[in-house]
Amino acid sequence: MFETGAMTIGTEHLRLRMPDIDDFAAYAQLMASPRSVGMGGSFDLRAAWGMFCHDIALWQLFGHGALMIELGETGECVGQVGINHGPLFPEKELGWFVYAEYEGKGYATEAASALRDWAFVTLKLPSLVSYIAPGNAASVAVAERLGARLDPAAARDDPKDLVYRHLAF
């Protein structure tokens, strides 16, 4: 049985942990901003709340979901990484975001690498995909740093999305 709040992954600089209610304000602010356009936004408060709850519910339903990214030294929350699925995604998706003031510091790559590796070992997945909006050069760079390769044949809900495939080691 899954115990809420128990899932954590540590890396050299980060701690990945379950979302809690204190994370919602910053999450909702990001989802209401133009930065969420690559995720289908911007989103009003009600939609952001549904997405936030979805990220948590995935753990109970599928044994994976979203984790908040905290700086190991300070505990400051800098973003989120997650494995998405369910009716909204054709395949299990490795996704990430960092809040604007933390971009370009390697946090997304470090967090996504740790969750990807956890998923391959624990869930025994053969692959994951990352759906990336065209023009999102920062996320393309993260996917490529993780070793993912463009998969033009992959299923996608949005035909414009780039799909990067991460293969198990």
Secondary structure as UniProt FT lines:
FT   TURN            4..5
FT   STRAND          8..10
FT   STRAND          14..17
FT   HELIX           21..23
FT   HELIX           24..32
FT   HELIX           34..39
FT   HELIX           45..62
FT   STRAND          66..71
FT   TURN            72..74
FT   STRAND          77..84
FT   TURN            87..88
FT   STRAND          93..98
FT   HELIX           100..102
FT   TURN            103..104
FT   HELIX           107..118
FT   HELIX           119..123
FT   STRAND          127..132
FT   TURN            134..135
FT   HELIX           137..145
FT   TURN            146..147
FT   STRAND          149..150
FT   TURN            152..153
FT   TURN            159..160
FT   STRAND          162..167
//
